[in-house]
Amino acid sequence: MSLKLGSHLFTGPFGIDATEIRANQAPVVYAIIAKGGRSWAPVFRVVDIGGSPEQGVRFVDHPCRAQWVGVPGESLGLYLFDTRRSEYSAAEREQLVQKLRRLYDPPRGIIG
């Protein structure tokens, strides 16, 4: 499944505690998404948005991991947008993160 955040297509959901982006992989912009609502009419809420550092990241060990919680009836998932080094500099990746944070205002942002 994919979710469109801004004009970017994020893939997921991936398990937060089982996903790792290694240093030799392309960096990503990630979104922690809470899915709630009815199965035929789901509601998606942006819990957090960030970028992976150049040295990679294990999401289970992420410093914000304890803050990534849903309310009863929601399930959390990790969505990724690939930002290859040949296409995005670290500064451009951070600009995208900031733009999406302004647009979705985590942890309250509903994806419409």
Backbone atoms as SQL, in Angstrom:
CREATE TABLE atoms (id INTEGER PRIMARY KEY, chain TEXT, resi INTEGER, resn TEXT, atom TEXT, x REAL, y REAL, z REAL);
INSERT INTO atoms VALUES
  (1, 'A', 1, 'MET', 'N', 0.849, -1.169, 0.000),
  (2, 'A', 1, 'MET', 'CA', 0.000, 0.000, 0.000),
  (3, 'A', 1, 'MET', 'C', 0.896, 1.234, 0.000),
  (4, 'A', 2, 'SER', 'N', 0.380, 2.286, -0.505),
  (5, 'A', 2, 'SER', 'CA', 1.120, 3.544, -0.519),
  (6, 'A', 2, 'SER', 'C', 0.233, 4.667, -0.015),
  (7, 'A', 3, 'LEU', 'N', 0.863, 5.690, 0.513),
  (8, 'A', 3, 'LEU', 'CA', 0.168, 6.906, 0.932),
  (9, 'A', 3, 'LEU', 'C', 0.857, 8.096, 0.285),
  (10, 'A', 4, 'LYS', 'N', 0.076, 9.041, -0.162),
  (11, 'A', 4, 'LYS', 'CA', 0.635, 10.244, -0.741),
  (12, 'A', 4, 'LYS', 'C', 0.666, 11.329, 0.328),
  (13, 'A', 5, 'LEU', 'N', 1.861, 11.802, 0.619),
  (14, 'A', 5, 'LEU', 'CA', 2.054, 12.906, 1.557),
  (15, 'A', 5, 'LEU', 'C', 2.641, 14.058, 0.756),
  (16, 'A', 6, 'GLY', 'N', 1.923, 15.180, 0.721),
  (17, 'A', 6, 'GLY', 'CA', 2.334, 16.230, -0.185),
  (18, 'A', 6, 'GLY', 'C', 2.199, 15.666, -1.583),
  (19, 'A', 7, 'SER', 'N', 3.217, 15.782, -2.376),
  (20, 'A', 7, 'SER', 'CA', 3.195, 15.204, -3.727),
  (21, 'A', 7, 'SER', 'C', 4.098, 13.976, -3.820),
  (22, 'A', 8, 'HIS', 'N', 4.428, 13.381, -2.680),
  (23, 'A', 8, 'HIS', 'CA', 5.370, 12.271, -2.621),
  (24, 'A', 8, 'HIS', 'C', 4.665, 10.981, -2.221),
  (25, 'A', 9, 'LEU', 'N', 4.973, 9.891, -2.923),
  (26, 'A', 9, 'LEU', 'CA', 4.363, 8.604, -2.651),
  (27, 'A', 9, 'LEU', 'C', 5.237, 7.801, -1.690),
  (28, 'A', 10, 'PHE', 'N', 4.724, 7.560, -0.504),
  (29, 'A', 10, 'PHE', 'CA', 5.401, 6.793, 0.536),
  (30, 'A', 10, 'PHE', 'C', 4.900, 5.357, 0.479),
  (31, 'A', 11, 'THR', 'N', 5.798, 4.398, 0.640),
  (32, 'A', 11, 'THR', 'CA', 5.400, 2.996, 0.641),
  (33, 'A', 11, 'THR', 'C', 5.369, 2.469, 2.071),
  (34, 'A', 12, 'GLY', 'N', 4.513, 1.508, 2.298),
  (35, 'A', 12, 'GLY', 'CA', 4.368, 0.911, 3.613),
  (36, 'A', 12, 'GLY', 'C', 3.017, 0.228, 3.700),
  (37, 'A', 13, 'PRO', 'N', 2.565, -0.118, 4.868),
  (38, 'A', 13, 'PRO', 'CA', 3.248, 0.097, 6.140),
  (39, 'A', 13, 'PRO', 'C', 4.269, -1.002, 6.433),
  (40, 'A', 14, 'PHE', 'N', 5.318, -0.598, 7.097),
  (41, 'A', 14, 'PHE', 'CA', 6.341, -1.507, 7.589),
  (42, 'A', 14, 'PHE', 'C', 6.268, -1.501, 9.110),
  (43, 'A', 15, 'GLY', 'N', 6.690, -2.581, 9.727),
  (44, 'A', 15, 'GLY', 'CA', 6.726, -2.653, 11.178),
  (45, 'A', 15, 'GLY', 'C', 7.800, -1.720, 11.722),
  (46, 'A', 16, 'ILE', 'N', 7.440, -0.909, 12.661),
  (47, 'A', 16, 'ILE', 'CA', 8.376, 0.073, 13.225),
  (48, 'A', 16, 'ILE', 'C', 9.552, -0.629, 13.887),
  (49, 'A', 17, 'ASP', 'N', 9.270, -1.614, 14.709),
  (50, 'A', 17, 'ASP', 'CA', 10.333, -2.261, 15.480),
  (51, 'A', 17, 'ASP', 'C', 11.178, -3.235, 14.659),
  (52, 'A', 18, 'ALA', 'N', 10.736, -3.563, 13.456),
  (53, 'A', 18, 'ALA', 'CA', 11.475, -4.525, 12.642),
  (54, 'A', 18, 'ALA', 'C', 12.211, -3.881, 11.466),
  (55, 'A', 19, 'THR', 'N', 12.104, -2.565, 11.319),
  (56, 'A', 19, 'THR', 'CA', 12.672, -1.910, 10.143),
  (57, 'A', 19, 'THR', 'C', 13.955, -1.174, 10.492),
  (58, 'A', 20, 'GLU', 'N', 14.911, -1.305, 9.594),
  (59, 'A', 20, 'GLU', 'CA', 16.211, -0.643, 9.751),
  (60, 'A', 20, 'GLU', 'C', 16.637, -0.116, 8.384),
  (61, 'A', 21, 'ILE', 'N', 17.163, 1.086, 8.361),
  (62, 'A', 21, 'ILE', 'CA', 17.780, 1.652, 7.168),
  (63, 'A', 21, 'ILE', 'C', 19.275, 1.672, 7.455),
  (64, 'A', 22, 'ARG', 'N', 20.034, 0.914, 6.681),
  (65, 'A', 22, 'ARG', 'CA', 21.481, 0.816, 6.910),
  (66, 'A', 22, 'ARG', 'C', 22.213, 1.940, 6.198),
  (67, 'A', 23, 'ALA', 'N', 23.437, 2.189, 6.621),
  (68, 'A', 23, 'ALA', 'CA', 24.249, 3.268, 6.058),
  (69, 'A', 23, 'ALA', 'C', 24.505, 3.085, 4.564),
  (70, 'A', 24, 'ASN', 'N', 24.548, 1.838, 4.103),
  (71, 'A', 24, 'ASN', 'CA', 24.810, 1.600, 2.683),
  (72, 'A', 24, 'ASN', 'C', 23.538, 1.641, 1.835),
  (73, 'A', 25, 'GLN', 'N', 22.388, 1.873, 2.453),
  (74, 'A', 25, 'GLN', 'CA', 21.133, 1.999, 1.736),
  (75, 'A', 25, 'GLN', 'C', 20.833, 3.476, 1.476),
  (76, 'A', 26, 'ALA', 'N', 19.928, 3.726, 0.551),
  (77, 'A', 26, 'ALA', 'CA', 19.498, 5.102, 0.297),
  (78, 'A', 26, 'ALA', 'C', 18.799, 5.653, 1.536),
  (79, 'A', 27, 'PRO', 'N', 19.107, 6.891, 1.912),
  (80, 'A', 27, 'PRO', 'CA', 18.380, 7.508, 3.024),
  (81, 'A', 27, 'PRO', 'C', 16.904, 7.648, 2.675),
  (82, 'A', 28, 'VAL', 'N', 16.093, 7.805, 3.688),
  (83, 'A', 28, 'VAL', 'CA', 14.649, 7.938, 3.481),
  (84, 'A', 28, 'VAL', 'C', 14.100, 9.115, 4.264),
  (85, 'A', 29, 'VAL', 'N', 12.971, 9.593, 3.825),
  (86, 'A', 29, 'VAL', 'CA', 12.092, 10.394, 4.661),
  (87, 'A', 29, 'VAL', 'C', 11.040, 9.408, 5.133),
  (88, 'A', 30, 'TYR', 'N', 10.766, 9.402, 6.431),
  (89, 'A', 30, 'TYR', 'CA', 9.818, 8.435, 6.975),
  (90, 'A', 30, 'TYR', 'C', 8.631, 9.154, 7.597),
  (91, 'A', 31, 'ALA', 'N', 7.529, 8.442, 7.632),
  (92, 'A', 31, 'ALA', 'CA', 6.322, 8.940, 8.295),
  (93, 'A', 31, 'ALA', 'C', 5.782, 7.820, 9.179),
  (94, 'A', 32, 'ILE', 'N', 5.523, 8.167, 10.411),
  (95, 'A', 32, 'ILE', 'CA', 4.849, 7.250, 11.324),
  (96, 'A', 32, 'ILE', 'C', 3.365, 7.587, 11.211),
  (97, 'A', 33, 'ILE', 'N', 2.583, 6.599, 10.789),
  (98, 'A', 33, 'ILE', 'CA', 1.174, 6.823, 10.489),
  (99, 'A', 33, 'ILE', 'C', 0.310, 5.940, 11.385),
  (100, 'A', 34, 'ALA', 'N', -0.715, 6.554, 11.982),
  (101, 'A', 34, 'ALA', 'CA', -1.707, 5.817, 12.755),
  (102, 'A', 34, 'ALA', 'C', -2.931, 5.621, 11.871),
  (103, 'A', 35, 'LYS', 'N', -3.357, 4.359, 11.749),
  (104, 'A', 35, 'LYS', 'CA', -4.541, 4.038, 10.948),
  (105, 'A', 35, 'LYS', 'C', -5.675, 3.684, 11.889),
  (106, 'A', 36, 'GLY', 'N', -6.777, 4.372, 11.753),
  (107, 'A', 36, 'GLY', 'CA', -7.949, 4.105, 12.573),
  (108, 'A', 36, 'GLY', 'C', -9.200, 4.127, 11.722),
  (109, 'A', 37, 'GLY', 'N', -10.334, 4.250, 12.362),
  (110, 'A', 37, 'GLY', 'CA', -11.599, 4.284, 11.636),
  (111, 'A', 37, 'GLY', 'C', -12.070, 2.897, 11.259),
  (112, 'A', 38, 'ARG', 'N', -13.092, 2.860, 10.455),
  (113, 'A', 38, 'ARG', 'CA', -13.675, 1.601, 9.992),
  (114, 'A', 38, 'ARG', 'C', -12.829, 1.017, 8.862),
  (115, 'A', 39, 'SER', 'N', -12.877, -0.292, 8.676),
  (116, 'A', 39, 'SER', 'CA', -12.074, -0.928, 7.636),
  (117, 'A', 39, 'SER', 'C', -12.455, -0.430, 6.244),
  (118, 'A', 40, 'TRP', 'N', -13.704, -0.071, 6.047),
  (119, 'A', 40, 'TRP', 'CA', -14.147, 0.417, 4.737),
  (120, 'A', 40, 'TRP', 'C', -13.970, 1.936, 4.599),
  (121, 'A', 41, 'ALA', 'N', -13.633, 2.615, 5.683),
  (122, 'A', 41, 'ALA', 'CA', -13.422, 4.066, 5.645),
  (123, 'A', 41, 'ALA', 'C', -12.301, 4.440, 6.618),
  (124, 'A', 42, 'PRO', 'N', -11.061, 3.990, 6.333),
  (125, 'A', 42, 'PRO', 'CA', -9.973, 4.252, 7.280),
  (126, 'A', 42, 'PRO', 'C', -9.618, 5.736, 7.363),
  (127, 'A', 43, 'VAL', 'N', -9.085, 6.094, 8.514),
  (128, 'A', 43, 'VAL', 'CA', -8.594, 7.454, 8.754),
  (129, 'A', 43, 'VAL', 'C', -7.113, 7.324, 9.074),
  (130, 'A', 44, 'PHE', 'N', -6.309, 8.117, 8.394),
  (131, 'A', 44, 'PHE', 'CA', -4.864, 8.081, 8.591),
  (132, 'A', 44, 'PHE', 'C', -4.418, 9.370, 9.258),
  (133, 'A', 45, 'ARG', 'N', -3.637, 9.222, 10.340),
  (134, 'A', 45, 'ARG', 'CA', -3.134, 10.372, 11.094),
  (135, 'A', 45, 'ARG', 'C', -1.614, 10.331, 11.112),
  (136, 'A', 46, 'VAL', 'N', -0.999, 11.471, 10.817),
  (137, 'A', 46, 'VAL', 'CA', 0.462, 11.569, 10.823),
  (138, 'A', 46, 'VAL', 'C', 0.927, 11.781, 12.263),
  (139, 'A', 47, 'VAL', 'N', 1.669, 10.823, 12.784),
  (140, 'A', 47, 'VAL', 'CA', 2.186, 10.882, 14.149),
  (141, 'A', 47, 'VAL', 'C', 3.548, 11.575, 14.181),
  (142, 'A', 48, 'ASP', 'N', 4.399, 11.288, 13.192),
  (143, 'A', 48, 'ASP', 'CA', 5.724, 11.912, 13.125),
  (144, 'A', 48, 'ASP', 'C', 6.245, 11.801, 11.697),
  (145, 'A', 49, 'ILE', 'N', 7.109, 12.739, 11.353),
  (146, 'A', 49, 'ILE', 'CA', 7.804, 12.735, 10.067),
  (147, 'A', 49, 'ILE', 'C', 9.255, 13.080, 10.347),
  (148, 'A', 50, 'GLY', 'N', 10.165, 12.392, 9.688),
  (149, 'A', 50, 'GLY', 'CA', 11.590, 12.662, 9.884),
  (150, 'A', 50, 'GLY', 'C', 12.396, 12.115, 8.725),
  (151, 'A', 51, 'GLY', 'N', 13.691, 12.293, 8.819),
  (152, 'A', 51, 'GLY', 'CA', 14.604, 11.786, 7.803),
  (153, 'A', 51, 'GLY', 'C', 15.648, 10.896, 8.444),
  (154, 'A', 52, 'SER', 'N', 16.047, 9.874, 7.721),
  (155, 'A', 52, 'SER', 'CA', 17.083, 8.993, 8.257),
  (156, 'A', 52, 'SER', 'C', 18.438, 9.680, 8.129),
  (157, 'A', 53, 'PRO', 'N', 19.281, 9.537, 9.133),
  (158, 'A', 53, 'PRO', 'CA', 20.632, 10.106, 9.042),
  (159, 'A', 53, 'PRO', 'C', 21.495, 9.287, 8.085),
  (160, 'A', 54, 'GLU', 'N', 22.586, 9.865, 7.664),
  (161, 'A', 54, 'GLU', 'CA', 23.485, 9.182, 6.720),
  (162, 'A', 54, 'GLU', 'C', 23.994, 7.850, 7.268),
  (163, 'A', 55, 'GLN', 'N', 24.167, 7.732, 8.571),
  (164, 'A', 55, 'GLN', 'CA', 24.673, 6.493, 9.155),
  (165, 'A', 55, 'GLN', 'C', 23.587, 5.433, 9.325),
  (166, 'A', 56, 'GLY', 'N', 22.356, 5.732, 8.902),
  (167, 'A', 56, 'GLY', 'CA', 21.269, 4.771, 9.008),
  (168, 'A', 56, 'GLY', 'C', 20.518, 4.906, 10.321),
  (169, 'A', 57, 'VAL', 'N', 19.482, 4.100, 10.465),
  (170, 'A', 57, 'VAL', 'CA', 18.665, 4.161, 11.669),
  (171, 'A', 57, 'VAL', 'C', 17.945, 2.828, 11.876),
  (172, 'A', 58, 'ARG', 'N', 17.915, 2.410, 13.128),
  (173, 'A', 58, 'ARG', 'CA', 17.059, 1.290, 13.555),
  (174, 'A', 58, 'ARG', 'C', 15.881, 1.936, 14.256),
  (175, 'A', 59, 'PHE', 'N', 14.696, 1.787, 13.706),
  (176, 'A', 59, 'PHE', 'CA', 13.544, 2.512, 14.236),
  (177, 'A', 59, 'PHE', 'C', 13.168, 2.079, 15.643),
  (178, 'A', 60, 'VAL', 'N', 13.455, 0.833, 16.013),
  (179, 'A', 60, 'VAL', 'CA', 13.184, 0.392, 17.379),
  (180, 'A', 60, 'VAL', 'C', 14.022, 1.189, 18.383),
  (181, 'A', 61, 'ASP', 'N', 15.201, 1.669, 17.962),
  (182, 'A', 61, 'ASP', 'CA', 16.094, 2.433, 18.832),
  (183, 'A', 61, 'ASP', 'C', 16.000, 3.943, 18.612),
  (184, 'A', 62, 'HIS', 'N', 15.062, 4.383, 17.801),
  (185, 'A', 62, 'HIS', 'CA', 14.934, 5.814, 17.495),
  (186, 'A', 62, 'HIS', 'C', 14.655, 6.591, 18.780),
  (187, 'A', 63, 'PRO', 'N', 15.269, 7.771, 18.947),
  (188, 'A', 63, 'PRO', 'CA', 15.059, 8.544, 20.182),
  (189, 'A', 63, 'PRO', 'C', 13.605, 8.956, 20.423),
  (190, 'A', 64, 'CYS', 'N', 12.789, 9.023, 19.395),
  (191, 'A', 64, 'CYS', 'CA', 11.377, 9.404, 19.550),
  (192, 'A', 64, 'CYS', 'C', 10.453, 8.201, 19.644),
  (193, 'A', 65, 'ARG', 'N', 10.991, 6.988, 19.639),
  (194, 'A', 65, 'ARG', 'CA', 10.166, 5.779, 19.592),
  (195, 'A', 65, 'ARG', 'C', 9.093, 5.755, 20.669),
  (196, 'A', 66, 'ALA', 'N', 9.399, 6.169, 21.871),
  (197, 'A', 66, 'ALA', 'CA', 8.423, 6.127, 22.967),
  (198, 'A', 66, 'ALA', 'C', 7.249, 7.080, 22.741),
  (199, 'A', 67, 'GLN', 'N', 7.442, 8.077, 21.902),
  (200, 'A', 67, 'GLN', 'CA', 6.378, 9.053, 21.631),
  (201, 'A', 67, 'GLN', 'C', 5.451, 8.603, 20.505),
  (202, 'A', 68, 'TRP', 'N', 5.822, 7.559, 19.784),
  (203, 'A', 68, 'TRP', 'CA', 5.019, 7.080, 18.667),
  (204, 'A', 68, 'TRP', 'C', 3.952, 6.124, 19.189),
  (205, 'A', 69, 'VAL', 'N', 2.844, 6.661, 19.598),
  (206, 'A', 69, 'VAL', 'CA', 1.756, 5.852, 20.141),
  (207, 'A', 69, 'VAL', 'C', 0.448, 6.246, 19.458),
  (208, 'A', 70, 'GLY', 'N', -0.417, 5.288, 19.346),
  (209, 'A', 70, 'GLY', 'CA', -1.743, 5.544, 18.808),
  (210, 'A', 70, 'GLY', 'C', -2.756, 5.578, 19.931),
  (211, 'A', 71, 'VAL', 'N', -3.933, 5.994, 19.590),
  (212, 'A', 71, 'VAL', 'CA', -5.037, 5.947, 20.538),
  (213, 'A', 71, 'VAL', 'C', -5.737, 4.604, 20.344),
  (214, 'A', 72, 'PRO', 'N', -6.581, 4.192, 21.296),
  (215, 'A', 72, 'PRO', 'CA', -7.281, 2.919, 21.121),
  (216, 'A', 72, 'PRO', 'C', -8.010, 2.871, 19.770),
  (217, 'A', 73, 'GLY', 'N', -7.877, 1.745, 19.093),
  (218, 'A', 73, 'GLY', 'CA', -8.492, 1.563, 17.786),
  (219, 'A', 73, 'GLY', 'C', -7.589, 1.917, 16.619),
  (220, 'A', 74, 'GLU', 'N', -6.398, 2.445, 16.889),
  (221, 'A', 74, 'GLU', 'CA', -5.446, 2.781, 15.834),
  (222, 'A', 74, 'GLU', 'C', -4.310, 1.768, 15.815),
  (223, 'A', 75, 'SER', 'N', -3.783, 1.542, 14.634),
  (224, 'A', 75, 'SER', 'CA', -2.560, 0.754, 14.504),
  (225, 'A', 75, 'SER', 'C', -1.504, 1.644, 13.872),
  (226, 'A', 76, 'LEU', 'N', -0.254, 1.479, 14.311),
  (227, 'A', 76, 'LEU', 'CA', 0.840, 2.302, 13.806),
  (228, 'A', 76, 'LEU', 'C', 1.622, 1.566, 12.737),
  (229, 'A', 77, 'GLY', 'N', 2.066, 2.319, 11.757),
  (230, 'A', 77, 'GLY', 'CA', 2.905, 1.764, 10.709),
  (231, 'A', 77, 'GLY', 'C', 3.925, 2.784, 10.251),
  (232, 'A', 78, 'LEU', 'N', 4.963, 2.294, 9.643),
  (233, 'A', 78, 'LEU', 'CA', 6.055, 3.110, 9.132),
  (234, 'A', 78, 'LEU', 'C', 5.955, 3.162, 7.615),
  (235, 'A', 79, 'TYR', 'N', 5.980, 4.360, 7.060),
  (236, 'A', 79, 'TYR', 'CA', 5.945, 4.564, 5.619),
  (237, 'A', 79, 'TYR', 'C', 7.233, 5.266, 5.215),
  (238, 'A', 80, 'LEU', 'N', 7.782, 4.874, 4.059),
  (239, 'A', 80, 'LEU', 'CA', 9.089, 5.363, 3.635),
  (240, 'A', 80, 'LEU', 'C', 9.035, 5.990, 2.247),
  (241, 'A', 81, 'PHE', 'N', 9.791, 7.076, 2.091),
  (242, 'A', 81, 'PHE', 'CA', 9.998, 7.703, 0.793),
  (243, 'A', 81, 'PHE', 'C', 11.496, 7.692, 0.531),
  (244, 'A', 82, 'ASP', 'N', 11.886, 6.985, -0.511),
  (245, 'A', 82, 'ASP', 'CA', 13.297, 6.822, -0.854),
  (246, 'A', 82, 'ASP', 'C', 13.879, 8.146, -1.353),
  (247, 'A', 83, 'THR', 'N', 14.987, 8.571, -0.764),
  (248, 'A', 83, 'THR', 'CA', 15.654, 9.813, -1.179),
  (249, 'A', 83, 'THR', 'C', 17.101, 9.493, -1.528),
  (250, 'A', 84, 'ARG', 'N', 17.280, 8.886, -2.676),
  (251, 'A', 84, 'ARG', 'CA', 18.628, 8.499, -3.124),
  (252, 'A', 84, 'ARG', 'C', 19.573, 9.688, -3.073),
  (253, 'A', 85, 'ARG', 'N', 20.795, 9.405, -2.684),
  (254, 'A', 85, 'ARG', 'CA', 21.807, 10.457, -2.579),
  (255, 'A', 85, 'ARG', 'C', 22.045, 11.161, -3.917),
  (256, 'A', 86, 'SER', 'N', 21.854, 10.461, -5.022),
  (257, 'A', 86, 'SER', 'CA', 22.043, 11.060, -6.346),
  (258, 'A', 86, 'SER', 'C', 20.923, 12.039, -6.697),
  (259, 'A', 87, 'GLU', 'N', 19.811, 11.967, -5.965),
  (260, 'A', 87, 'GLU', 'CA', 18.672, 12.838, -6.246),
  (261, 'A', 87, 'GLU', 'C', 18.411, 13.869, -5.153),
  (262, 'A', 88, 'TYR', 'N', 18.769, 13.560, -3.909),
  (263, 'A', 88, 'TYR', 'CA', 18.488, 14.428, -2.762),
  (264, 'A', 88, 'TYR', 'C', 19.738, 14.587, -1.907),
  (265, 'A', 89, 'SER', 'N', 20.102, 15.809, -1.652),
  (266, 'A', 89, 'SER', 'CA', 21.176, 16.050, -0.686),
  (267, 'A', 89, 'SER', 'C', 20.579, 15.948, 0.719),
  (268, 'A', 90, 'ALA', 'N', 21.431, 15.921, 1.719),
  (269, 'A', 90, 'ALA', 'CA', 20.941, 15.900, 3.103),
  (270, 'A', 90, 'ALA', 'C', 20.111, 17.148, 3.389),
  (271, 'A', 91, 'ALA', 'N', 20.525, 18.294, 2.849),
  (272, 'A', 91, 'ALA', 'CA', 19.784, 19.549, 3.054),
  (273, 'A', 91, 'ALA', 'C', 18.411, 19.482, 2.374),
  (274, 'A', 92, 'GLU', 'N', 18.357, 18.924, 1.180),
  (275, 'A', 92, 'GLU', 'CA', 17.076, 18.799, 0.475),
  (276, 'A', 92, 'GLU', 'C', 16.143, 17.830, 1.192),
  (277, 'A', 93, 'ARG', 'N', 16.715, 16.766, 1.740),
  (278, 'A', 93, 'ARG', 'CA', 15.925, 15.814, 2.520),
  (279, 'A', 93, 'ARG', 'C', 15.329, 16.509, 3.746),
  (280, 'A', 94, 'GLU', 'N', 16.130, 17.305, 4.420),
  (281, 'A', 94, 'GLU', 'CA', 15.637, 18.033, 5.601),
  (282, 'A', 94, 'GLU', 'C', 14.586, 19.064, 5.215),
  (283, 'A', 95, 'GLN', 'N', 14.741, 19.715, 4.076),
  (284, 'A', 95, 'GLN', 'CA', 13.725, 20.663, 3.602),
  (285, 'A', 95, 'GLN', 'C', 12.394, 19.955, 3.362),
  (286, 'A', 96, 'LEU', 'N', 12.452, 18.762, 2.789),
  (287, 'A', 96, 'LEU', 'CA', 11.234, 17.986, 2.560),
  (288, 'A', 96, 'LEU', 'C', 10.580, 17.614, 3.886),
  (289, 'A', 97, 'VAL', 'N', 11.378, 17.198, 4.854),
  (290, 'A', 97, 'VAL', 'CA', 10.844, 16.863, 6.182),
  (291, 'A', 97, 'VAL', 'C', 10.138, 18.072, 6.777),
  (292, 'A', 98, 'GLN', 'N', 10.768, 19.232, 6.740),
  (293, 'A', 98, 'GLN', 'CA', 10.177, 20.441, 7.317),
  (294, 'A', 98, 'GLN', 'C', 8.892, 20.839, 6.585),
  (295, 'A', 99, 'LYS', 'N', 8.884, 20.719, 5.275),
  (296, 'A', 99, 'LYS', 'CA', 7.694, 21.044, 4.479),
  (297, 'A', 99, 'LYS', 'C', 6.531, 20.134, 4.874),
  (298, 'A', 100, 'LEU', 'N', 6.791, 18.832, 4.991),
  (299, 'A', 100, 'LEU', 'CA', 5.740, 17.892, 5.355),
  (300, 'A', 100, 'LEU', 'C', 5.282, 18.091, 6.798),
  (301, 'A', 101, 'ARG', 'N', 6.179, 18.444, 7.687),
  (302, 'A', 101, 'ARG', 'CA', 5.770, 18.730, 9.071),
  (303, 'A', 101, 'ARG', 'C', 4.840, 19.938, 9.126),
  (304, 'A', 102, 'ARG', 'N', 5.156, 20.972, 8.359),
  (305, 'A', 102, 'ARG', 'CA', 4.273, 22.151, 8.318),
  (306, 'A', 102, 'ARG', 'C', 2.913, 21.784, 7.733),
  (307, 'A', 103, 'LEU', 'N', 2.913, 20.965, 6.721),
  (308, 'A', 103, 'LEU', 'CA', 1.679, 20.588, 6.034),
  (309, 'A', 103, 'LEU', 'C', 0.778, 19.712, 6.896),
  (310, 'A', 104, 'TYR', 'N', 1.369, 18.774, 7.645),
  (311, 'A', 104, 'TYR', 'CA', 0.580, 17.786, 8.386),
  (312, 'A', 104, 'TYR', 'C', 0.542, 17.983, 9.893),
  (313, 'A', 105, 'ASP', 'N', 1.371, 18.830, 10.447),
  (314, 'A', 105, 'ASP', 'CA', 1.355, 19.152, 11.877),
  (315, 'A', 105, 'ASP', 'C', 1.273, 17.922, 12.782),
  (316, 'A', 106, 'PRO', 'N', 2.284, 17.020, 12.696),
  (317, 'A', 106, 'PRO', 'CA', 2.270, 15.824, 13.556),
  (318, 'A', 106, 'PRO', 'C', 2.231, 16.220, 15.034),
  (319, 'A', 107, 'PRO', 'N', 1.554, 15.505, 15.875),
  (320, 'A', 107, 'PRO', 'CA', 0.881, 14.216, 15.654),
  (321, 'A', 107, 'PRO', 'C', -0.591, 14.349, 15.327),
  (322, 'A', 108, 'ARG', 'N', -1.053, 15.531, 14.945),
  (323, 'A', 108, 'ARG', 'CA', -2.469, 15.739, 14.729),
  (324, 'A', 108, 'ARG', 'C', -2.915, 15.645, 13.274),
  (325, 'A', 109, 'GLY', 'N', -1.988, 15.594, 12.335),
  (326, 'A', 109, 'GLY', 'CA', -2.307, 15.742, 10.919),
  (327, 'A', 109, 'GLY', 'C', -3.090, 14.594, 10.324),
  (328, 'A', 110, 'ILE', 'N', -4.246, 14.880, 9.822),
  (329, 'A', 110, 'ILE', 'CA', -5.070, 13.875, 9.142),
  (330, 'A', 110, 'ILE', 'C', -4.764, 13.951, 7.656),
  (331, 'A', 111, 'ILE', 'N', -4.574, 12.801, 7.050),
  (332, 'A', 111, 'ILE', 'CA', -4.326, 12.726, 5.619),
  (333, 'A', 111, 'ILE', 'C', -5.668, 12.696, 4.922),
  (334, 'A', 112, 'GLY', 'N', -5.903, 13.690, 4.072),
  (335, 'A', 112, 'GLY', 'CA', -7.213, 13.802, 3.427),
  (336, 'A', 112, 'GLY', 'C', -7.304, 13.245, 2.070);
